[in-house]
Amino acid sequence: MKTRNICASTLIFFAFSLHAETGYKAWLRYAPLDEPALTQYRQLTPAVIVALSDAGPEASARDESIRGLRGMLGRTLRAESAIPKESAVVLGTLDEFHRAAPQFHLDANLAADGYWLKTVADGPLHYTVVAAANSRGVLYGAFALLRKIALGESIANLDEKQSPTVPVRWVNEWDNLNGSIERGYGGLSIFWDNLHAREDLSRVNDYGRMLASLGINGCAINNVNANPRVLAPDFIPQIARIADAFRPWGVQVAISVDFASPQTIGGLDTFDPLDPKVAAWWAAKADELYRAVPDLGGVVLKADSEGRAGPSTYGRSHADAANVVARALKPHGGVLFYRGFVYDHHADWRNLKNDRARAAYDNFHDLDGKFDSNAIVQIKNGPIDFQIREPASPLFGTLPKTQEAIELQVTQEYMGQARHLVFLVPMWKDTLDFDMHTRATPAPVKSLVHAFVGVANVGLDDTWDGNNLSQANLYGFGRLAWNPDLSARQIVDEWTRLSFGLDRKVDATIAEMQLSSTRTYENYTGPLGLQNLTDITGNHYGVKVEASENNGWGQWHRADDKGVGMDRTMATGTGYIGQYAPAVANLFESLATCPDDLITFLHHVPYTYQLHSGKTVIQSIYDSHYEGAETVEEYVRQWESLRGLIDEQRYNQVLAQLEYQAGQAEVWRDAVTTWFFRASGIPDRKGRVDHYPGRVEAESMKLEGYNVVDVTPPEDASGGKAVSCPAAQCAATFRYDGAAGWYTLHVEYFDQMDGVSHYRLLINGQLIDEWGAAAQLPTRTLDSTSSTRRLITGIALRPGDQIRIEGKPDGRETAALDYVEILQK
Ligand code: GCV
């Protein structure tokens, strides 16, 4: 027994002597390898590294290899410039190898950016060769070699050629020039501050390194809701500074522009794309840009969308708009991404035939073949806007003569905003693998697109994204952009091992959590294709079931007392389904074949409609929400099982995040199920909805100073009410009358944006717990976004105990309370 205790404490000591990690290094940690891998790789690694060119990405490839090998193997390779008479790692383009080492006979047909990892034997000597079509490919190959070592894969007899599936793999950053980021959850912009490029651009350099490690070759550095100033002559040098920081990593800078720029910045009296003055202005502007940034990747354009200027002002088409800019870029080799995200956000919601999901197809399908060859139509994965479950956009199947890009949102705008664990790769795979049936042979979306774009929105936060587990989404985007055939499992396994090491338990646990997280989030926020149950006209975060209805934004679910769902059928609905090829349309049109997951996205069905699962729609809504919330609770337990196997800093950060998420999942669960119970009048067969044993509403407690207030919408608080403190301090007390025993207390309170209210929980006058409402949640009001859970475990209660919560408001925050639940766990 004694020995066991010593072992346990030794283990804990070692575990917590694991270096604290902030997450800044992401998947490029190059952590020291353990034996026996260390010995094996040391034997295979020579002492010399040669880069056949000393410039650009090849120099980065050499330096990165030295850095990575030093980290993992504890050996610093000697950098030389010519192939030595000893074994070496040699990096170069195929052309450089032909000149410097014809005896290696490195002949291959590699696509741009592709690479070849090859072990070349020359007598007794062994060369580990990274050869590539271009210098960027050399860098990608070097990262691939390092990745192999970090993953414990063999590098003994290499012969692996890799080429990206599409040539253009970009991220878009929705960074505003003032330093804020639209839909960014990882802090302020790494690029901009106060209308200038940041003084210190070292973060941009580090980000370039991360992007290069995934094979991403372009980055649009400002919001698609573009500030016209980006094209002002005195601003262009700022773009050039950022391009300089990215260049060593082969990442080309791109910019988003405002379509009215010829008028707003150029001083013309028009921005009509067919006016020769306007075309000349764009051409001159492109010349000016390329003088400052000769390798500019191109331009992104959001036009006629959500209030942005566009060609409709002059009755011109999207192709006219795209081509006038594309033609200006063409002589310089630049590309123009034209966003297909065009819809009417003032649609009359009373008209049952109106349908935002139709918009992209309706706006673009007639224009096929009319876009110039360097104009790419950038299409969001689904027809609405990055919701948890959408079918593939029908537009992918209708532009065979047009270059298409798929736009995926890496930043978690509608996916819990980096406070919730949601691994997006399984969802993206659903779209990429979806067969559009537009030809006799399979036509999955991944085979139809020519470019990948990920809306990344990283920020100054140490974790880049707002939390450590969200980094898997950026990693996953990059890997899919390189090779969309990779499975979600392969990607998550790689990411987990690179980010957390090779401990099997850690890897298996995190991978399972990540892989199930998409379905889990869907379960507690929007199952059955129900979507936009969120605060759609506000922060896109908390739950507000009716927020999407009754407005022009067009993300309606049309739930009423009888049923739910948008009728998008050809027979009786908006006709959206008819935008697909017949094989897909028939599948979606018939209730007999429509998948349950999309049923309310495509059909309006009664609550009593029986799904393929055998459940009714209403029972399925109830069950999914309970299942989702329980799974998040389980994530907390799973994560806790990794204590001591992960560095303490990341362990604690993720634990806090998961605990918070578990509370939020309950808020979502209760709000959505209560709302549908009230709407349908159909009780939950399992008796859970609207029935919360052990819950004591704050409004029913003895209140000192607290006022009872109505919460809007009512489903955002238990019983539709909360208590809020208008004074310097308030208290709410109740008497416990249950059985004696050990309990967990769940206090639901509201953590608004402005201020840090202070709470104390006392039992019979004894202080048990105190905390501050210090989270940065995006709301000033008492609602589901601010609703937050405090769990206090290990509490002994006896009948007659007085439980008292004292709240001290701060700033505009009112120390509000919703309820206390006494849980037997
Ligand atoms: C950059 C959604 C987001 C907007 C975003 C827009 C787009 O509507 O909420 O923030 O604007 O998509 O993709 O252009």
Boltz pocket constraint, residues with backbone or C-beta under 6 A from the ligand:
constraints:
  - pocket:
      binder: B
      contacts: [[A, 174], [A, 182], [A, 183], [A, 224], [A, 225], [A, 302], [A, 306], [A, 341], [A, 385], [A, 413]]
      max_distance: 6.0
